[in-house]
Amino acid sequence: MTKEALIHTSLQRGEQDTTQPREPFERFSDKPLKRLNSPVMTEGTSLKRGENEIESSGVRTKAPGNPRFQNALARISQPTPPIWLMRQAGRYHGHYQHLRRQFSFMDLCKRPELAARVALGPVVDFDFDAAILFSDLLFPLEALGMGLEYTDAGPQLDWKLTRESIQKMSHVDEAWPHLLFQGEAVRATRQLLPDDKSLIGFVGGPWTLFVYAVEGTHKHVDRAVKEVSLFETFCETMVPLLTRNLALQFENGAELVMVFDTAAGELDPETFKSAVVPQLERLADVFPNALGYYSKATRPEHLDHSLFTNGSFAGIGVDQTWDLRDALAMFSGGFVQGNFDQNLLRDSSTEDLKQHLRNYLNPLLHNELQGWICGLGHGVLPNTPEENVRLVVNTVREVLQ
């Protein structure tokens, strides 16, 4: 799909719409969104993962979704991979900046029509194959009564988790209603997306949420590791809450939901397997072959566990330290997402970036790339030039066709 085909939904940055009084991407009235009761949206799919036809009243109708993305989920061979970048809707992008000048970050996340517009922006601008829910992984902590405020210094909780304060956490039934906005945001995004684009949801991993709750950040884990025995108690509440959230996102149109475990790589492989993997297994057991898992800085020694290698997860995301060919071989039961270096994307001149992309793509030309979702090793960094993002998308599709 070309940008011109969607120009009625998104003006290029800096242009003025002289025909419509609404802002770019606005398709919503002030009325609340109605729930979708169509059987196409609520009946289960009769096909294998990756196929996107839905059977309703004996008639198969095409469900929304991107063919390349669906093929990657199903590990169907194709020359050109789908492209989706973590944090593709974010601070580097002019469309996001335009909305952020008008609304708080909390509003952009919690008002479904705004979250949908943020998610749509980079799909229109760069022609990504998939959009991802625009939200934040910390909202379950807020729902559990820990408070949440976004400041210039980063997210701030009202209190930190300790053996004493854990008693203050709300019950799942009390917390659950505070996350319903994420389901509404997924549904609003699906309504706004073109039918030939896929939609991804996400939640934070239990360990990463525990680290935030204990430390107030995910950048160090010292206290969290010392309190690792508290993690299991924390998960008695958090895992059921995440399970409800995952179901909510699937019910409202997500084709895949990622579990982002940013802090997992800070653990040694033994602790990761003994403490974190059992909680991830609880999620994967409820949603077999339906969840993706990304963990920053984890190595093969962390992920050489049957949970990750036997297809319990739909696929695995890897960071830029991995050789993509090794990841494709190790996780042959599902997709592999990654893993061009986001620092090179941000810091390179046009000519240097072209060379970095050649170095990255050339070794892949004669390899089996079933299941590959082309992306970054982590999220798009602030101050990344938009022209560099566009160059990546265009180059991948030119080289791999």
Secondary structure, 3 states (H helix, E strand, C coil): CCCHHHCCCCCCCCCCCCCCCCCCCCCCCCCCCCCCCCHHHHCCCCCCCCCCEEEECCEEEECCCCHHHHHHHHCCCCCCCCECCCCCCCCCCHHHHHHHCCCCHHHHHHCHHHHHHHHHHHHHHHCCCEEECCCCCCHHHHHHHHCCEEECCEEECCCCCCCCHHHHCCCHHHHHHHHHHHHHHHHHHHHHCCCCCEEEEEEECHHHHHHHHHHCCCCCCHHHHHCHHHHHHHHHHHHHHHHHHHHHHHHCCCCEEEEEECCHHHCCHHHHHHHHHHHHHHHHHHCCCCEEEEECCCCHHHHCCHHHHCCCCCEEECCCCCCHHHHHHHCCCCEEEEEECHHHHHHCCHHHHHHHHHHHHHHHCCCCCCCEEEEECCCCCCCCCHHHHHHHHHHHHHHCC
